[in-house]
């Protein structure tokens, strides 16, 4: 398994643990993966959930430090005890990151551009009553307002968008250059039952699977190289 880049998460009071993945927008923490000693991880989780300022910085020094705090959205946590005294916690905002949560803004992540675009199209299909074809993905993306100032660690591809209102998007469907400007239409005006049953996992499922996959690495490799206590 490819070794991930590790950074430090440190509070104003110098409580610190490590992170191998996060997504921030400006100063807002939308998702962060924490690991270290159980005491430190539990303390850092409480600090972040409380809304206190923390710093994302290079390990063992104070270079490239970014001050961040929790996003103003409901947060969920996934907690796992990797070994005796070693814990892992993922904190995330489901409204922004979970594909099944209906919200006007979304952040998509994946191993490839294709996977990110596939997830985007899935959410767009669920959000709007107008039936779409997968071939429309690039046009749909061009109609979204991009979320700026996204900073991420541990993800190959990250994309953030704000969805327009349905009335606005429908009006654009018949403008020059749109998919319908040439007379085409998705599935004769209807989406199929099979299209609406694509087996996408929830974010909780995906993150839990990622925790299981990396548990042995965090427990073994990192525990040997870093004094977690």
C-alpha positions in Angstrom: 0.0 0.0 0.0 1.3 3.5 -0.9 2.3 5.4 2.2 0.2 8.5 2.7 1.5 12.0 3.6 1.0 12.8 7.2 0.4 16.2 8.8 -0.1 17.3 12.4 -3.3 18.8 13.9 -2.5 21.0 16.9 -4.7 23.1 19.2 -3.9 26.5 20.6 -3.1 24.7 23.9 -0.6 22.4 22.0 -2.7 19.2 22.1 -1.7 17.4 19.0 -2.3 14.3 16.9 -1.9 13.3 13.3 -4.0 13.4 10.2 -3.7 11.5 6.9 -6.7 13.1 5.2 -8.8 16.3 5.3 -10.9 18.6 3.2 -11.2 22.2 4.1 -12.9 25.2 2.3 -11.1 28.3 3.4 -10.9 28.0 7.1 -13.8 25.5 7.4 -13.1 21.9 8.2 -15.5 19.7 6.1 -13.7 16.4 6.8 -10.7 15.4 8.8 -9.2 12.0 9.6 -7.3 11.9 13.0 -5.1 9.2 14.5 -2.7 8.9 17.4 -3.0 7.9 21.0 -6.5 7.4 22.2 -6.3 10.3 24.7 -5.0 12.8 22.1 -7.5 11.7 19.4 -10.5 12.0 21.8 -9.3 15.4 23.0 -8.8 16.7 19.5 -12.2 15.4 18.4 -13.8 17.3 21.3 -11.8 20.5 20.5 -12.9 20.4 16.8 -16.5 19.6 17.6 -16.6 22.5 20.1 -15.6 24.8 17.3 -12.2 25.9 18.6 -9.4 26.9 16.3 -6.8 24.2 15.4 -3.8 24.2 13.1 -3.0 21.9 10.2 0.8 21.9 9.9 3.9 19.9 8.8 4.9 17.3 11.3 7.4 18.1 14.0 7.6 21.8 13.1 5.4 24.8 12.7 5.9 25.3 9.0 3.0 25.7 6.5 0.4 26.0 9.4 -3.2 26.7 8.4 -5.7 27.9 11.1 -9.0 26.1 10.6 -12.2 25.4 12.5 -15.3 23.3 12.1 -17.7 24.1 9.3 -21.1 25.5 10.3 -22.9 22.3 9.5 -23.9 19.2 11.5 -20.9 16.9 11.9 -20.7 13.1 12.3 -17.9 11.0 13.6 -16.6 7.5 12.9 -14.5 6.1 15.7 -12.3 3.0 15.8 -9.8 1.6 18.2 -6.9 0.4 16.1 -4.9 -1.2 18.9 -4.3 -0.8 22.5 -3.9 3.0 23.1 -4.1 3.8 19.3 -7.3 5.4 18.0 -8.7 6.7 14.6 -11.5 9.1 14.2 -13.1 10.6 11.1 -15.1 13.8 11.5 -17.2 15.0 8.5 -20.2 17.1 7.4 -22.7 14.7 5.8 -24.6 17.6 4.1 -21.5 18.5 2.1 -20.0 15.0 1.5 -22.7 12.3 1.7 -24.1 11.6 -1.7 -27.5 10.7 -0.2 -27.9 14.0 1.7 -29.9 16.7 -0.1 -28.1 20.0 0.1 -27.3 23.0 -2.2 -23.6 22.5 -2.0 -21.6 19.3 -2.4 -17.9 18.2 -2.3 -17.0 15.1 -4.3 -13.8 13.2 -3.9 -12.3 10.0 -5.4 -9.3 8.3 -6.9 -10.0 9.6 -10.4 -11.7 12.4 -12.3 -14.1 9.8 -13.8 -15.2 8.6 -10.3 -15.7 12.2 -9.1 -17.8 13.0 -12.2 -19.8 9.8 -11.8 -20.7 10.8 -8.2 -21.6 14.3 -9.3 -23.9 13.0 -12.0 -25.6 10.7 -9.5 -26.3 13.6 -7.2 -27.5 15.8 -10.0 -30.0 13.1 -11.1 -31.4 12.9 -7.6 -31.6 16.6 -7.1 -33.5 17.6 -10.3 -36.7 16.2 -11.7 -35.5 16.7 -15.2 -34.1 13.4 -16.5 -30.4 13.5 -17.6 -28.1 11.3 -19.6 -24.6 10.5 -18.5 -23.3 12.1 -21.7 -24.6 15.5 -20.3 -22.1 15.4 -17.4 -19.7 17.9 -18.8 -22.5 20.3 -19.6 -24.0 19.9 -16.2 -20.7 20.6 -14.5 -20.3 23.8 -16.6 -23.6 25.0 -15.2 -22.5 24.7 -11.5 -20.9 27.4 -9.5 -17.5 26.0 -8.3 -16.6 26.1 -4.6 -13.3 28.0 -4.3 -10.4 27.7 -1.8 -10.7 23.9 -1.3 -7.6 22.4 0.3 -7.3 18.6 0.6 -4.9 16.0 1.9 -5.1 12.3 1.1 -7.5 12.5 -2.0 -6.4 12.3 -5.6 -9.4 14.4 -6.9 -11.7 16.8 -5.1 -14.5 18.9 -6.6 -16.9 21.3 -4.9 -20.0 22.8 -6.5 -23.1 24.8 -5.7 -26.2 23.6 -7.5 -28.5 26.2 -9.2 -32.2 26.2 -8.6 -34.1 23.8 -10.8 -36.0 26.6 -12.6 -32.7 28.2 -13.6 -31.2 24.9 -14.8 -34.3 24.0 -16.8 -34.2 27.4 -18.6 -30.6 26.8 -19.6 -31.4 23.4 -21.1 -32.8 25.0 -24.2 -30.1 27.6 -24.7 -27.6 27.3 -27.5 -25.0 24.7 -26.8 -27.1 22.8 -24.3 -28.0 19.1 -24.6 -31.5 19.9 -25.7 -30.7 22.7 -28.2 -30.3 20.0 -30.9 -33.6 18.3 -30.0 -32.2 15.4 -27.9 -34.0 14.2 -24.8 -33.2 11.7 -22.0 -34.9 8.3 -22.3 -37.9 9.9 -24.2 -38.5 12.2 -21.2 -38.4 9.5 -18.5 -35.7 8.1 -16.3 -35.7 4.4 -16.0 -36.2 2.5 -12.8 -32.7 1.0 -13.2 -31.2 4.5 -13.5 -32.7 5.4 -10.1 -31.3 2.3 -8.3 -27.6 2.8 -8.8 -25.9 1.1 -5.8 -23.9 4.0 -4.4 -22.6 3.5 -0.9 -23.1 6.2 1.7 -20.2 8.3 2.9 -20.2 6.4 6.2 -19.9 3.1 4.4 -17.0 4.4 2.3 -15.1 5.9 5.2 -15.7 2.8 7.4 -14.3 0.7 4.6 -11.3 3.0 4.3 -10.7 2.7 8.1 -10.7 -1.1 7.9 -8.3 -1.1 4.9 -5.8 1.1 6.6 -6.1 -0.3 10.1 -3.1 -2.6 9.9 -1.0 0.1 8.3 -1.7 2.6 11.0 -1.4 0.1 13.7 1.9 -1.4 12.4 3.9 1.0 10.3 2.9 4.3 11.9 3.0 2.9 15.5 6.6 1.7 14.9 7.8 4.9 13.4 6.0 7.5 15.6 5.8 7.6 19.4 2.1 8.0 19.8 2.4 8.6 23.5 
